[in-house]
Amino acid sequence: MNNRFSVGYGLVTGVILGVFLSVSIGVFADRNDGANAALPIEDLRRFTDVYMRIKRNYVTEVDDRELLDNAIKGMLSGLDPHSAYLDEREFRDLQVGTSGEFGGLGIEVGMEDGFIKVIAPIDDTPASRAGIRAGDLIIRLDDTPVKGMTLSDAVNKMRGKRGTDITLTIMRDGVEGPQRITITRDIIRVQSVRSELLEPGFGYVRITNFQARTARDLVRAVEGLQEKGPLKGLVLDLRNNPGGVLNGAVGVSDAFLDGGLIVYTEGRLQESQFRYTASPGDVAGGVPMVVLVNEGSASASEIVAGALQDHRRAVIMGSPTFGKGSVQTILPLAQDTAIKLTTARYFTPDGRSIQAEGIQPDIRIEPLTVTRADDNGPTVNEASLQRHLDGDNNDTNRNGVDRDDKEREPLAQRDYGLYEALNLLKGLAIMGSRL
């Protein structure tokens, strides 16, 4: 594995409920670029005029710091959905959040048209168990309308002690009218990587989010699958993965690539421009791969999917991804505060922008649920006829494929996308063996 990536580049994929935010905190050196640029004197006078009118005429007395904090928040929130001012508590929570354990509901959220939009629920958390989906719009928190709240205020309201309840009122595409979902808060412990064998020779690795240790855990997971027998194919599941630390995404991509560019960033400042390349070595040994994505796959997930797609290393299957392709850098300020500022955009190795575009899958799979067809009685084939001739080949499983549908049908019912990915890998393995 390539261990040369240094920590220090800020990547925030949104706000995860609780105190968990997957970031690397980076600080750009103080620069004098633009320090001698002319200040907008007339605009500053207008700002001062507004400030003094509020101080004199507002219905109640307003603290100077509260006014200035609100002004700073407005400056940043007006730029894009991801830039923000972090007060002392928010900055502290951000730093603590890199531990991968937090209290809350287990969803990552952003702002859209004044409402809270769910980017993705995290696996095996109260939110995912309650049925919260990527794309849901939260319009009320208990009895409080979300409209008019800042993202930070909404997140703080959704936080709370373990075992306490909160009711989310959501709007969902395809569902008429609002839905009310009550969720019990809990301590969220995120296991970044889990794996299993779907069938002999076909492995499955799920990454729920990208942490500093994710690449290392991924390599161990793949090696553990290989210890059970040679792999013929591998599914990498990035569905509803909201992203995380940049180095985690780079490391995971590097694990499957023998070389070449993984991702690069472009911004106004030289310090925000980076290029990440892969080192020799493919942990999966070059076996066919399918990467599963959906609208909840964001940021770091899109970096991995884009890199593997551009290098023709994997088939991307699912639905178009979220399209969060911007870099946020954490810039500490005085008094233990900071700003989270968008400083660059991500681009895939072929120069495709992820921002607002997302990754388009090679094979599109709709989020379907299938059920077993009605049993119309036993089927009739040659072997069921009386006095049928025996075949010359006693090996009834000549192609090495399990013909017992009992193992496959439950997977199709449980996870149709994964079922299709497994079928594609089987086809690739069969064709590869015949070449």
KAVENPE-V724259 format. One record per residue. RES is the residue in one letter. PHI is phi in degrees with one decimal (* if undefined). PSI is psi in radians with two decimals (* if undefined). NEAR is the number of other C-alpha atoms within 10 Angstrom. Layout:
res=<RES	RES>
phi=<PHI	PHI>
psi=<PSI	PSI>
near=<NEAR	NEAR>
This chain:
res=<M	N	N	R	F	S	V	G	Y	G	L	V	T	G	V	I	L	G	V	F	L	S	V	S	I	G	V	F	A	D	R	N	D	G	A	N	A	A	L	P	I	E	D	L	R	R	F	T	D	V	Y	M	R	I	K	R	N	Y	V	T	E	V	D	D	R	E	L	L	D	N	A	I	K	G	M	L	S	G	L	D	P	H	S	A	Y	L	D	E	R	E	F	R	D	L	Q	V	G	T	S	G	E	F	G	G	L	G	I	E	V	G	M	E	D	G	F	I	K	V	I	A	P	I	D	D	T	P	A	S	R	A	G	I	R	A	G	D	L	I	I	R	L	D	D	T	P	V	K	G	M	T	L	S	D	A	V	N	K	M	R	G	K	R	G	T	D	I	T	L	T	I	M	R	D	G	V	E	G	P	Q	R	I	T	I	T	R	D	I	I	R	V	Q	S	V	R	S	E	L	L	E	P	G	F	G	Y	V	R	I	T	N	F	Q	A	R	T	A	R	D	L	V	R	A	V	E	G	L	Q	E	K	G	P	L	K	G	L	V	L	D	L	R	N	N	P	G	G	V	L	N	G	A	V	G	V	S	D	A	F	L	D	G	G	L	I	V	Y	T	E	G	R	L	Q	E	S	Q	F	R	Y	T	A	S	P	G	D	V	A	G	G	V	P	M	V	V	L	V	N	E	G	S	A	S	A	S	E	I	V	A	G	A	L	Q	D	H	R	R	A	V	I	M	G	S	P	T	F	G	K	G	S	V	Q	T	I	L	P	L	A	Q	D	T	A	I	K	L	T	T	A	R	Y	F	T	P	D	G	R	S	I	Q	A	E	G	I	Q	P	D	I	R	I	E	P	L	T	V	T	R	A	D	D	N	G	P	T	V	N	E	A	S	L	Q	R	H	L	D	G	D	N	N	D	T	N	R	N	G	V	D	R	D	D	K	E	R	E	P	L	A	Q	R	D	Y	G	L	Y	E	A	L	N	L	L	K	G	L	A	I	M	G	S	R	L>
phi=<*	-90.9	-108.4	-87.7	-79.5	-91.7	-76.6	152.8	-113.6	-79.2	-139.0	-120.9	-99.2	132.7	-119.0	-99.2	-59.2	95.9	-111.9	-100.3	-136.5	-84.3	-144.5	-113.9	-84.7	-123.0	-127.5	-77.9	-63.3	-60.3	-122.5	-98.9	-56.7	82.0	-65.2	-94.7	-66.4	-64.5	-77.5	-75.9	-57.7	-62.6	-67.4	-66.7	-64.3	-62.7	-62.4	-62.7	-63.2	-61.3	-58.1	-68.7	-65.9	-63.8	-59.7	-84.1	-113.2	-65.8	-58.8	-126.7	-68.4	-115.4	-69.1	-58.0	-65.1	-61.9	-62.6	-68.6	-60.4	-64.8	-64.8	-65.0	-59.0	-64.7	-59.0	-79.5	-66.6	-76.2	-79.9	-165.9	-69.2	-110.9	-75.6	-161.7	-94.6	-112.0	-76.1	-58.0	-66.9	-64.8	-67.2	-64.7	-62.2	-62.1	-69.0	-67.2	-64.4	-69.2	-73.2	84.6	-134.4	-155.8	-103.5	154.0	-102.0	93.6	-133.5	-103.8	-133.0	-142.0	-103.2	-148.3	53.3	84.0	-109.3	-91.1	-105.3	-78.9	-77.8	-167.9	-80.3	-90.7	-53.5	55.2	-125.3	-53.6	-66.1	-67.0	-69.4	-81.2	95.4	-64.5	-122.6	-60.1	96.2	-60.9	-104.1	-88.4	-108.8	-143.2	-116.8	55.2	-103.1	-100.5	-63.6	-79.4	-55.1	98.5	-75.9	-79.1	-60.3	-62.7	-63.4	-64.1	-63.0	-61.4	-70.8	-78.3	-73.7	170.8	-70.5	-58.6	93.2	-87.7	-103.7	-141.7	-106.5	-99.2	-100.8	-123.9	-113.4	-132.5	-57.4	85.5	-117.1	-80.5	81.6	-73.6	-119.1	-108.6	-126.4	-95.5	-125.6	-96.1	-64.3	-152.9	-78.1	-100.0	-113.6	-95.7	-92.7	-65.6	-129.8	-140.5	-148.5	-164.0	-90.5	-73.2	-152.6	-53.0	91.7	-123.6	-98.7	-136.4	-127.9	-110.0	-112.9	-84.3	-162.3	-105.4	-112.8	-61.3	-97.7	-63.2	-61.0	-63.4	-65.3	-63.5	-59.1	-63.2	-65.2	-65.2	-63.1	-65.4	-66.0	-66.9	-66.4	-86.6	142.0	-58.8	-86.0	-102.3	-170.4	-142.8	-102.4	-108.3	-99.5	-114.3	-65.3	54.4	-98.2	-76.0	118.7	146.2	-72.4	-60.2	-61.8	-64.4	-66.3	-63.0	-64.7	-66.2	-61.4	-58.9	-61.6	-108.1	-112.5	-88.6	164.0	93.9	-73.2	-99.2	-162.7	-139.7	-120.7	-132.9	-149.5	-70.8	-96.5	-60.4	-66.7	-98.0	-108.3	-135.1	-132.2	-116.6	-120.5	-88.9	-99.2	-60.4	117.1	-119.5	-61.2	-89.8	69.5	80.4	-66.7	-56.3	-130.7	-122.9	-107.3	-91.9	-135.9	-153.9	-66.2	-90.6	-86.0	-134.3	55.4	-59.2	-61.0	-70.6	-62.4	-64.8	-60.7	-65.4	-66.0	-68.7	-71.3	-64.8	-86.7	56.6	-87.7	-146.3	-91.3	-91.9	-129.9	137.3	-125.4	-54.5	-82.2	-64.3	91.5	-99.7	-119.0	-117.0	-103.6	-108.4	-107.9	-89.0	-113.2	-62.7	-117.4	-71.8	60.7	58.7	-113.0	-159.9	-120.4	-105.0	-121.8	-71.2	-121.6	-162.8	-118.8	-89.2	-136.1	-74.5	-54.8	-84.9	87.2	-80.8	-80.8	-83.9	-59.9	61.8	-110.6	73.8	-103.4	-86.4	-69.1	-69.0	-126.8	-89.5	-121.5	-76.7	-74.6	-100.3	-119.0	-111.3	-128.0	-68.3	-67.6	-59.3	-79.1	-97.9	98.1	-66.6	-82.3	-112.7	-139.1	-57.6	-66.7	-87.5	-78.8	-67.2	58.7	-69.6	-78.9	-74.6	-76.6	-74.2	-96.0	-76.4	-84.0	-79.1	-124.8	-59.7	-87.6	72.1	-104.7	-69.1	-91.4	-84.5	-68.1	-62.2	-81.6	-88.4	-61.0	-59.7	-65.2	-62.4	-74.6	-78.2	-153.6	-63.4	-61.3	-66.8	-59.0	-67.4	-62.7	-64.3	-61.9	-63.0	-62.1	-61.3	-62.8	-62.9	-65.6	-64.4	-65.4	-63.2	-72.6	-96.4	-82.0>
psi=<2.69	2.02	0.34	0.00	2.20	2.52	2.40	0.13	2.19	2.24	2.05	2.24	0.23	-2.81	2.12	2.31	2.54	-2.60	0.42	2.08	2.19	1.83	2.79	2.18	2.11	2.61	2.10	2.50	2.59	2.35	2.66	0.03	2.14	-0.02	-0.50	0.06	2.57	2.32	2.53	1.42	-0.81	-0.70	-0.65	-0.62	-0.71	-0.71	-0.78	-0.67	-0.80	-0.77	-0.85	-0.61	-0.67	-0.79	-0.67	-0.63	-0.17	2.62	-0.57	2.79	2.36	2.34	2.45	-0.77	-0.66	-0.75	-0.79	-0.69	-0.75	-0.63	-0.74	-0.76	-0.72	-0.69	-0.76	-0.75	-0.41	-0.18	-0.93	2.99	-0.18	-0.36	2.46	2.76	2.34	2.01	-3.04	-0.80	-0.77	-0.69	-0.70	-0.77	-0.65	-0.76	-0.72	-0.55	-0.32	-0.08	-0.32	0.21	2.28	2.86	2.46	-2.51	-0.54	0.72	2.65	2.36	2.78	-3.10	2.47	2.03	0.65	-0.06	2.89	2.12	2.31	2.08	-0.84	2.46	2.62	2.44	2.47	0.81	2.92	-0.68	-0.80	-0.65	-0.48	-0.13	0.22	2.41	2.71	2.37	-0.24	2.44	2.12	2.10	-0.32	2.53	1.92	-2.10	0.19	2.13	2.48	-0.53	2.20	-0.31	2.61	2.81	-0.69	-0.74	-0.73	-0.74	-0.76	-0.63	-0.55	-0.34	2.80	3.14	2.61	2.37	-0.18	2.69	2.67	2.47	2.12	2.28	2.12	2.73	2.39	2.37	2.36	-0.09	2.20	2.23	2.86	2.69	2.49	2.16	2.12	2.26	2.42	2.15	2.65	2.94	2.20	2.04	1.99	2.09	1.94	-0.66	2.34	2.73	2.81	2.85	2.14	-0.75	2.86	2.14	-0.16	1.95	2.81	2.23	2.20	2.22	2.04	-0.58	2.97	1.99	3.07	-0.52	0.09	-0.77	-0.74	-0.78	-0.61	-0.82	-0.76	-0.66	-0.80	-0.74	-0.62	-0.66	-0.68	-0.49	-0.36	-0.06	2.80	2.41	2.42	-0.34	2.81	2.33	2.21	2.00	1.95	0.28	2.44	0.53	1.90	-0.11	-2.53	-2.59	2.46	-0.76	-0.56	-0.75	-0.73	-0.75	-0.69	-0.76	-0.78	-0.59	-0.48	-0.04	2.51	-0.15	3.13	3.05	2.42	-0.90	2.67	2.76	2.64	2.31	-3.13	-0.62	2.61	-0.62	-0.30	0.13	2.06	2.69	2.26	2.25	2.73	2.63	2.80	2.54	2.19	1.95	-0.47	-0.02	0.37	0.16	2.71	2.50	2.53	2.28	2.12	2.25	2.86	-2.98	-0.25	0.01	2.03	2.71	-1.87	-0.62	-0.69	-0.54	-0.82	-0.85	-0.74	-0.72	-0.80	-0.54	-0.83	-0.57	0.11	0.54	-0.43	2.72	2.20	2.19	2.45	-2.34	2.82	2.51	3.11	-0.71	0.61	1.64	0.63	2.70	2.24	2.25	2.36	2.06	1.78	2.50	-3.03	2.88	0.58	0.59	3.06	2.91	2.51	1.91	2.32	2.13	-0.19	2.98	2.62	2.59	2.49	2.97	-0.58	0.11	0.25	2.35	2.34	-0.51	2.14	0.06	-0.72	-3.08	2.18	2.22	2.64	-0.65	2.10	2.26	2.15	2.62	1.40	2.74	2.23	2.68	2.73	2.37	2.69	2.45	1.98	0.41	3.04	2.50	2.74	2.22	-3.13	-0.73	-0.36	-0.13	2.54	2.52	0.52	2.66	2.44	2.58	2.75	-0.46	1.98	-0.22	1.79	-0.03	0.99	-0.64	0.04	0.31	2.31	2.06	0.03	1.90	-0.19	-0.52	-0.51	-0.64	-0.74	-0.64	-0.71	-0.67	-0.62	-0.71	1.60	-0.70	-0.75	-0.66	-0.77	-0.67	-0.73	-0.74	-0.71	-0.76	-0.70	-0.74	-0.76	-0.69	-0.72	-0.80	-0.68	-0.61	-0.32	-0.13	*>
near=<17	16	11	9	13	8	14	16	22	26	27	30	27	26	23	27	24	26	26	25	28	29	29	25	21	16	14	14	8	6	8	8	8	8	8	7	8	7	10	8	9	9	10	11	11	11	13	12	12	12	15	12	11	15	16	12	9	10	8	9	10	12	9	10	9	10	14	12	14	11	15	15	18	14	14	18	17	11	12	12	14	22	23	24	25	24	18	14	11	17	20	15	17	24	17	15	19	20	16	19	17	23	19	29	28	28	24	28	26	21	21	13	8	16	21	25	22	25	29	31	29	27	22	15	20	22	24	18	13	15	11	22	20	26	20	18	26	26	21	20	18	17	11	13	14	19	14	10	15	17	24	16	11	23	21	15	14	19	19	20	12	14	12	12	16	19	16	22	21	22	19	16	9	6	8	8	9	15	14	14	15	15	21	18	23	22	18	23	15	19	19	20	22	15	19	14	18	18	13	15	17	24	25	22	21	22	25	27	28	29	28	22	14	23	26	18	18	23	20	15	19	21	13	15	23	19	9	12	12	15	21	23	24	26	24	21	26	27	26	28	30	34	34	28	27	28	28	25	28	23	30	25	25	29	24	26	26	18	15	15	19	26	25	20	20	18	16	9	12	8	14	20	15	14	13	17	20	22	19	15	16	18	19	21	15	17	20	21	27	26	26	26	30	27	22	27	32	31	32	29	32	31	30	24	32	28	26	24	22	16	17	12	19	23	20	25	25	25	23	21	26	27	20	27	24	24	27	27	26	29	18	17	12	7	8	13	16	20	20	22	22	23	20	21	19	26	23	25	22	15	12	15	20	24	18	12	14	25	29	21	21	15	13	16	18	12	12	10	11	13	10	9	6	6	7	6	6	7	7	8	7	10	11	10	9	7	8	9	9	9	9	6	8	8	9	11	10	9	9	9	12	14	11	8	8	9	12	17	16	15	16	18	15	14	15	19	24	22	17	17	26	24	13	18	21	18	12	16	18	15	10	12	9	6	5>
